[in-house]
Amino acid sequence: MLERFRQFWTSVFKPVAHLLIRLGVSPDTVTFVGTIGVVAGALIFFPRGQLWVGALVISAFVFSDLIDGYMARTMGTSSRWGSFLDSTLDRLGDAAVFAGLAIWFFQGGDNRLLGYVALWALVMGSVTSYTRAKAESLGMQAKGGIAERADRLAAVLAITFFADLLDLPILLTIVLWAVAVASTITVAQRMILVRRRRSPTQ
């Protein structure tokens, strides 16, 4: 759903991308820095219960995912390596977000059930991405489903921010359950899609 807004946000950050290009910064560097920022924001602030601060920090670095791709296309340096690096580090950043929340719930947040829900969302998010990658490596398609990466990440970061800022923890409970369930359904949808599209010899 949120993929439709990718072009809009890419246009917003074009000036930043062009400035980095003029400064000689490579797309891979932006990818690494963005991931470090996301991981640091998630694992420093979330476990300490500073949820709205963590959500802001993470959101700021998440946009690097748009900037590095635009830079690579503009510079004519798009490559399989860049795509591989971006996808791999995206998984690391996503895992850190849910791991940070899980740590908080297991410790200061004192809600072990939500901690397990956050871990399940982490696992299903990774499996969702794996199903697509594995299908494509076999020459098939497994894109789509009710909860793609951008939807999951945007929902969790936005609701975490407001849940903490407005002191409404029920919002975070709802979004974590929703993401965990939706991610599980998405994995099932992609598996069914691949099964239906396979050739008789596959």
Residue, then its C-alpha position, 0 to 999 in steps of 0.5 A: m500500500l505505502e509503495r505508492f508513496r515511494q515516488f513522492w518521498t523520493s522527490v522530496f529527498k532529491p536535493v539531499a541525494h544530489l548534495l551527497i553526490r556532489l560531496g562524493v558520498s557513495p550510495d553504499t555508504v548511505t545504505f550503511v549509515g542508514t542501517i547503523g542509524v536504524v539499528a542504533g535507534a532501535l536498540i538504544f532507545f526502545p529497550r530504555g522505554q524511550l519509544w517516541v524518541g526511538a521512533l523519530v530517530i529510526s524514521a529519520f534514517v529509514f529514508s536513506d532507503l530511498i536516497d541510496g537507490y535514487m543516488a545509484r540510479t542517478m549516478g548510473t551505478s545500480s548493480r546486483w551488489g547494491s540491490f543485495l546489500d540494500s535488501t540484506l541490511d533492510r532485514l537487519g534494520d527491521a529485525a532491530v526494530f522488533a527486537g528493541l520492542a521485544i527487549w522493552f516488553f521483556q524488561g521495563g515494559d513488563n509485558r512478556l506476551l507482547g514481547y513474544v508477539a514482537l518476536w513473532a512479528l520479527v520472524m514473520g517479517s523475515v520469512t515474508s521477505y525470504t519467500r519473495a527472494k526464494a521465489e524470484s531465485l527460482g524464476m517465479q514471483a511472490k510479491g504482494g500480500i496484505a502486509e508488505r515491508a513498507d506497510r509493516l514498518a510505517a505502521v509500527l513506527a507511527i503507532t509506537f510514536f503516538a502510543d508513547l507520546l500520548d500515553l496510550p499503550i493499547l495502541l502499541t498492543i493493537v499494532l503489534w498484534a495486527v502486524a504479527v497476524a498480517s505478516t503471517i497471513t502474507v507468508a501464507q498468501r505468498m506460498i499459495l501464490v507460488r504454488r498456483r503459479r508453478s509449472p508442472t515440472q517445478 
